[in-house]
Amino acid sequence: MSDTLISFKVENYRSFGDEQRLTMIPGPVRNHPEHIFGRGDSRQLCAAMVFGANASGKTNLVRAMYEARAMVVDGAPIGAGEYDRASDRDRSSEPTGFEFTFRTGDEILVYGFEIVLSRNRIESEWLDRLGPDGAVSVFLREGDEVSTDLRLEGEDRMRFDVYSEEATDLSRLLIRTLSRGSFREGSGMSAVSATMDWLSRSLIVIPAGGIPMTADRSRGLLDRIMSSGTGVTSVSFRRIGSEESGIPRTVIDRVSQDLAEGTTAELRGSAGVFRVSREAGGLVLEKAVFDHGGREFDFNEESDGTRRLFDLSSILDGGSGDGITFVVDELDRSMHPQLTRRFVGDFLRMAAGCERQLIATVHESRLMDLNLLRRDEIWFVDRPGMGDSQLYSLEDFAERGDRRVDRSYMDGRYGAVPCFRRLFPDLERSHEAHQQLHRPRRCPEERDQERLRDLRGVQDRDQLHERPLGIVRVPGHGS
């Protein structure tokens, strides 16, 4: 099994108040079985498309993953004012919580932390391993107290105790400290490095503003651009100096270490597309120039949609590796609806074979097609009365397979659509009437228990330690 996301939870962050969760565990839907990889209790979905009105909280969901990941991987602090301020009560002194449940290899790991953002104070942090024999706490941090269920001996126990003493620094995550340790193989502490590896290498978050220049290889990227109706008929490369490329020196150095003489790597980023090769005289850097029927354009002169394709190119890049979860904000930004649908369709056709996942926020309602997506792959974010954001799935509505769900969505059947209160009062009344008539037929808790019934370790999850906010009790779903 490759590395995959099982669920993500967030609480008291920006527009999210009480705990909300996104799960990649398939429901009882029978159509599109090819969108599921794995077998038995080890199945995950390839995709989750998240719909909602402007200011509903879609971007905040992506941002929550981005900032939680950055705090773990890079030690980047989260803003002091990023707690839920849409609530009727003051939540500045309450913990903000994040939790990832994911599979790496044959293990299911659950990592999360709670932090009072206004004081930059970590309240609790945990890492659990779930398996056929039950759930084991790799470590639990509550304030400056640290414990473990692992039977550590000798130097492993000594290292754990020494590193745990740094838990007195309540502004620093303990997992970053423990990841520096050299624990004996088989001690159980390998879950720490596995978590750091998964967050840094297997979870890729692409914000709406694009991504910085990276050293990812992009096989077939230019062919894909030319076949996507962008007007690009050919691409040529011109030799340039490293100073005029705008590529960070660290990226060039990293690529040069991996390149053997006579080999080539393609780089992509907001500055354009570049080709780096190693020749006898050293590194050669070339910049792509785009030809439109005899007229040449620089990357920065291309349309927003063409440049957006470059942002997203690694998602369809078979050379990027298996077991990657991509999280994209505004997938359809600047792209034609047909191009967006083709992109999603291409991803779904390739994803199961390489166990790759795509979680994306979108506005294009025509993607809400049960011939393209499963019910459990369609999600909504809504802010009733512009209060806290609520996250829920089309699966909650138990819709028939032949329903035109895009039309029902635009009619307000599922919520998560704009309500134009001042300009269009009739639409407001229609929207509120739909909200009253078409509530979810199953509560999220019922759906969650249905999906998780056979997941390994569920029965033992409730036996784990109590947590201050109880952000998660079972892998993938809480409470």
C-alpha positions in Angstrom: 0.0 0.0 0.0 1.2 3.5 -0.8 0.9 6.6 1.4 -2.6 8.0 1.4 -4.8 10.4 3.4 -7.7 8.8 5.3 -9.1 11.9 6.9 -8.4 15.4 8.1 -10.0 17.3 11.0 -10.0 20.9 11.9 -11.5 22.8 14.8 -11.6 26.5 15.9 -9.7 27.7 12.8 -10.8 30.8 10.8 -14.4 30.2 9.7 -14.4 26.6 11.2 -15.8 26.4 14.7 -16.7 23.0 16.1 -14.8 20.0 14.7 -15.3 19.4 11.0 -13.9 16.5 9.1 -13.1 15.4 5.5 -12.8 11.7 4.9 -11.5 9.7 2.0 -13.0 6.4 3.2 -15.6 5.2 0.6 -19.2 4.9 1.5 -21.6 2.2 0.2 -21.9 3.8 -3.3 -21.5 1.1 -6.0 -20.8 3.2 -9.0 -17.2 4.0 -10.1 -15.5 1.2 -8.2 -12.4 2.1 -10.2 -12.1 5.3 -8.0 -11.2 3.2 -5.0 -7.8 1.7 -4.4 -6.9 -0.9 -1.8 -8.9 -3.9 -0.7 -11.2 -4.8 2.2 -10.7 -2.5 5.2 -7.7 -0.7 3.4 -9.7 1.2 0.8 -9.5 4.9 0.1 -11.1 7.2 -2.5 -9.1 8.9 -5.2 -10.8 12.2 -5.1 -12.9 14.7 -3.1 -14.3 17.8 -4.9 -15.4 20.5 -2.4 -18.1 23.0 -3.6 -19.5 26.1 -1.9 -20.3 29.7 -2.3 -17.7 32.5 -2.0 -16.7 33.1 1.6 -18.1 29.7 2.6 -14.8 28.4 3.9 -13.4 26.3 1.1 -10.1 28.1 1.0 -9.9 27.9 4.8 -10.1 24.1 4.6 -7.1 24.1 2.2 -5.3 26.7 4.3 -5.8 24.6 7.5 -4.0 21.7 5.9 -1.3 24.0 4.5 -0.6 25.8 7.8 -0.8 22.6 10.0 1.6 20.9 7.6 4.0 24.0 7.6 4.1 24.1 11.4 5.1 20.5 11.5 7.5 20.4 8.6 9.0 23.9 8.7 8.2 25.0 12.2 6.3 27.9 10.7 4.0 29.6 13.3 0.2 30.0 12.7 -1.1 33.5 13.0 -2.3 34.6 16.5 -5.6 35.7 15.0 -6.4 32.6 13.0 -8.9 31.1 15.5 -12.6 31.1 14.8 -13.9 34.6 14.8 -17.2 33.8 13.1 -18.6 32.3 16.3 -21.1 34.0 18.6 -18.7 33.5 21.5 -15.1 34.6 22.0 -12.9 31.6 21.1 -9.5 33.3 21.3 -8.6 31.4 24.5 -9.8 28.0 23.2 -7.5 25.5 21.4 -7.4 25.2 17.7 -7.0 21.6 16.6 -5.7 19.8 13.5 -5.5 16.1 12.9 -4.3 13.9 10.0 -5.2 10.2 9.8 -3.2 8.6 7.0 -1.8 5.3 5.8 1.9 4.8 5.2 3.0 1.4 4.0 1.0 -1.1 6.0 0.4 1.2 9.0 -2.4 3.6 9.9 -1.1 6.6 11.8 -3.0 9.4 13.5 -1.2 12.7 14.2 -2.6 15.9 15.6 -2.1 18.8 17.9 -4.1 21.5 19.7 -2.7 25.0 20.1 -4.1 28.3 21.6 -3.2 30.6 18.8 -3.6 33.8 20.6 -0.9 32.7 23.1 1.1 30.5 20.7 0.8 27.8 23.4 0.5 24.1 22.5 -2.0 22.4 24.7 -1.7 18.8 23.5 -0.1 16.7 20.7 -0.4 13.1 19.9 0.7 10.3 17.5 -1.1 7.0 17.5 -0.6 3.8 15.5 -3.6 1.7 14.6 -3.3 -1.9 13.6 -5.0 -5.3 13.7 -4.0 -5.7 17.4 -5.5 -2.4 18.4 -4.4 1.2 19.0 -1.1 2.2 20.5 -0.1 5.7 21.6 3.4 6.5 20.2 3.4 9.6 22.3 0.9 11.9 24.0 1.8 15.4 25.1 -0.5 17.3 27.4 1.1 20.6 28.2 4.7 19.8 29.3 3.8 16.2 30.3 4.8 13.4 27.8 3.9 9.7 27.9 4.0 6.7 25.6 2.5 3.2 25.4 5.7 1.9 23.8 8.0 -0.4 25.8 11.2 1.6 25.3 14.4 0.2 26.8 18.0 1.2 27.2 19.1 4.0 24.9 15.7 4.4 23.3 14.1 5.2 26.7 16.9 7.6 27.5 16.6 9.4 24.2 12.8 9.6 24.6 13.1 11.0 28.1 15.7 13.6 27.0 13.8 14.8 24.1 10.6 14.9 26.1 12.2 17.4 28.4 11.9 19.9 25.6 8.1 19.7 25.9 8.5 22.6 28.4 8.8 24.8 25.3 5.1 25.1 24.6 5.6 27.0 21.3 7.4 24.0 19.7 5.9 20.8 18.4 7.4 17.7 20.1 7.4 15.7 16.9 10.0 18.0 15.4 12.2 17.3 18.4 11.7 13.6 18.4 12.4 13.4 14.7 16.0 14.3 15.4 16.5 11.1 17.5 18.1 7.9 16.3 15.8 5.3 17.8 16.4 1.6 17.4 14.6 -0.1 14.5 11.6 -1.9 15.8 11.2 0.3 18.9 8.0 1.8 17.5 9.4 5.3 17.3 9.7 4.8 13.5 6.2 6.3 13.4 7.7 9.7 14.1 9.9 9.7 11.0 7.1 8.1 9.0 4.8 11.0 9.9 7.4 13.6 9.1 8.1 11.9 5.7 4.4 11.7 4.9 3.7 15.3 5.6 6.8 16.6 3.8 6.8 14.3 0.8 3.4 12.8 0.3 1.1 15.7 1.1 1.3 18.5 -1.5 -0.8 21.6 -0.9 -1.3 24.0 -3.9 -2.9 27.3 -2.9 -5.0 29.4 -5.3 -2.0 31.7 -5.9 0.1 29.0 -7.4 3.3 27.4 -6.2 6.9 28.4 -6.1 9.6 27.0 -8.4 10.3 23.4 -7.4 12.6 20.7 -8.6 9.8 18.3 -9.5 10.3 16.5 -12.8 7.4 17.0 -15.2 7.3 14.3 -17.9 5.2 15.2 -20.9 4.3 18.6 -19.4 4.8 20.5 -22.6 2.9 17.9 -24.7 0.0 18.2 -22.3 0.0 22.0 -22.6 -0.1 21.8 -26.4 -3.0 19.3 -26.4 -5.2 21.3 -24.1 -6.5 23.9 -26.5 -4.2 26.6 -25.2 -3.1 27.8 -28.7 0.5 26.7 -28.1 1.7 24.9 -31.3 5.3 24.3 -30.3 7.8 25.0 -27.6 11.5 25.8 -28.0 14.2 26.4 -25.4 16.7 29.2 -25.3 19.9 29.2 -23.2 20.0 31.7 -20.4 22.1 32.5 -17.3 21.0 31.4 -13.9 20.7 35.0 -12.7 18.0 35.9 -15.3 16.0 32.7 -14.7 14.7 33.8 -11.3 15.1 30.2 -10.1 16.3 30.1 -6.4 19.9 29.0 -6.2 18.9 26.2 -3.7 16.7 24.6 -6.4 19.4 24.7 -9.0 21.9 23.2 -6.5 19.5 20.4 -5.6 18.8 19.5 -9.3 22.5 19.6 -10.1 23.2 17.0 -7.4 20.8 14.5 -9.1 21.8 15.1 -12.7 24.3 12.8 -14.3 26.2 14.0 -17.4 24.0 13.9 -20.5 20.7 13.9 -18.5 18.0 16.6 -18.4 15.4 17.8 -15.9 12.4 20.1 -16.4 11.5 22.6 -13.8 8.3 24.5 -13.5 7.0 27.4 -11.4 5.5 30.9 -11.5 8.6 32.2 -13.5 8.1 29.7 -16.3 9.3 26.3 -17.5 13.1 25.6 -17.7 15.3 22.7 -18.8 18.4 21.9 -16.9 21.0 19.6 -18.3 24.5 18.6 -17.4 27.2 18.7 -20.0 31.0 18.3 -19.8 31.4 22.1 -19.2 28.9 22.1 -16.3 25.2 22.9 -16.0 23.2 24.3 -18.9 20.0 26.3 -18.2 17.4 26.9 -20.9 14.0 28.7 -20.8 10.9 27.6 -22.7 9.5 29.9 -25.3 6.0 29.3 -26.5 5.0 29.5 -30.2 1.5 30.4 -31.3 1.4 29.8 -35.0 4.7 31.6 -35.7 4.4 34.1 -32.9 6.6 33.6 -29.8 5.5 34.5 -26.3 7.3 34.3 -22.9 5.6 32.4 -20.1 4.5 35.5 -18.4 2.7 36.5 -21.6 0.6 33.4 -21.6 -3.0 33.4 -20.4 -3.9 32.8 -16.8 -5.4 29.4 -17.8 -2.2 28.2 -19.5 -0.2 29.3 -16.5 -2.6 27.5 -14.2 -2.0 24.3 -16.1 1.7 24.6 -15.2 0.7 25.0 -11.5 -1.2 21.8 -11.7 1.1 19.8 -14.0 2.6 17.6 -11.4 -0.8 16.2 -10.5 -1.0 14.4 -13.8 2.7 13.7 -13.9 3.3 9.9 -13.7 6.9 10.5 -12.8 6.1 12.3 -9.6 5.7 9.0 -7.8 2.9 7.0 -6.2 1.1 7.6 -3.0 0.8 11.4 -3.2 -2.2 13.4 -1.9 -2.6 16.7 -3.7 -4.7 19.4 -2.1 -5.6 22.2 -4.5 -7.5 25.5 -3.8 -9.6 26.7 -6.8 -8.7 23.9 -9.2 -10.9 25.5 -11.9 -9.5 29.0 -11.5 -9.0 30.6 -15.0 -9.7 27.3 -16.8 -12.6 26.6 -19.2 -15.2 24.2 -17.8 -14.4 21.6 -20.4 -10.7 21.7 -19.6 -11.5 21.4 -15.9 -13.6 18.4 -16.5 -11.0 16.8 -18.8 -8.4 17.4 -16.1 -10.4 15.7 -13.4 -11.3 12.8 -15.7 -7.7 12.3 -16.7 -6.7 12.3 -13.0 -9.4 9.7 -12.1 -8.3 7.4 -14.9 -4.7 7.4 -13.7 -5.1 7.8 -10.0 -6.2 4.3 -8.9 -3.3 2.7 -10.7 -0.7 4.8 -8.7 -2.8 5.3 -5.6 -2.8 9.1 -5.9 -5.4 11.4 -4.4 -6.8 14.8 -5.4 -8.7 17.0 -2.9 -9.8 20.3 -4.6 -12.1 23.2 -4.0 -14.1 24.1 -7.1 -17.0 26.4 -8.3 -17.7 24.5 -11.6 -21.0 22.8 -10.8 -20.9 20.7 -13.9 -18.3 18.6 -12.2 -21.1 17.6 -9.9 -22.0 14.7 -12.3 -22.5 11.2 -11.0 -21.2 9.9 -14.3 -17.9 11.5 -13.4 -17.8 11.4 -9.6 -19.2 9.2 -6.8 -21.6 10.6 -4.2 -18.9 10.3 -1.6 -16.4 12.2 -3.7 -18.7 15.4 -3.7 -18.4 17.6 -0.7 -19.9 21.0 0.4 -18.9 23.8 2.6 -21.7 26.1 3.8 -22.0 29.0 6.3 -25.6 29.3 7.3 -26.3 32.8 8.3 -22.6 33.5 7.7 -21.8 31.8 10.9 -19.3 28.9 11.2 -18.4 26.8 8.2 -20.0 23.3 8.0 -18.5 20.5 5.9 -20.6 17.7 4.7 -20.9 15.2 1.8 -23.5 14.5 -0.9 -23.5 11.0 0.6 -25.5 12.5 3.5 -28.5 13.0 1.1 -28.7 9.5 -0.2 -29.5 10.7 -3.7 -30.5 8.4 -6.6 -27.8 7.6 -9.1 -29.8 9.1 -12.0 -30.4 12.6 -10.4 -29.0 15.7 -12.0 -27.2 16.7 -8.8 -25.7 19.8 -10.5 -29.2 21.2 -11.1 -30.4 20.3 -7.7 -27.3 22.0 -6.2 -28.0 25.2 -8.2 -31.6 25.1 -6.9 -30.3 25.1 -3.4 -31.2 21.5 -2.5 -27.9 20.9 -0.7 -27.1 24.4 0.6 -23.6 25.8 0.0 -24.9 28.3 -2.6 -24.9 32.1 -2.4 -27.9 33.8 -1.0 -28.4 37.3 -2.5 -30.3 38.9 0.3 -30.6 42.5 -0.8 -30.6 42.3 -4.6 -32.8 39.2 -5.0 -35.2 38.7 -2.1 -37.2 36.1 -4.1 -34.1 33.9 -4.5 -33.5 34.3 -0.7 -36.9 32.9 0.1 -36.5 30.1 -2.4 -33.1 29.2 -0.9 -34.4 29.1 2.6 -37.4 27.0 1.6 -35.1 24.5 0.0 -32.9 24.5 3.2 -36.0 23.6 5.2 -37.4 20.9 2.8 -34.1 19.1 1.9 -32.1 18.5 5.0 -29.6 15.7 5.0 -31.4 12.4 5.5 -28.5 11.0 7.6 -26.5 12.8 10.2 -22.7 12.8 9.6 -22.2 10.5 12.6 -24.3 7.8 11.1 -22.5 8.0 7.8 -19.1 8.0 9.6 -19.9 4.9 11.6 -21.2 3.1 8.4 -17.9 3.8 6.6 -15.6 3.0 9.5 -17.3 -0.2 10.6 -14.6 -2.5 9.2 -11.5 -0.2 9.5 -8.7 -1.8 11.5 -8.3 -0.5 15.0 -11.7 1.2 15.3 -12.9 -0.8 18.2 -9.8 0.0 20.2 -9.6 3.6 19.3 -12.1 4.6 22.1 -9.8 3.0 24.6 -7.0 5.6 24.0 -6.3 8.5 26.3 -8.9 11.3 26.7 -8.0 14.5 25.0 -9.0 18.1 26.1 -11.2 18.8 23.1 -11.7 15.1 22.0 -10.8 16.1 18.5 -10.8 12.5 17.4 -11.9 9.2 18.8 -11.7 6.9 15.8 -9.5 7.0 12.8 -11.1 9.1 10.2 -14.0 10.3 12.3 -14.5 11.6 15.7 -16.9 11.4 18.6 
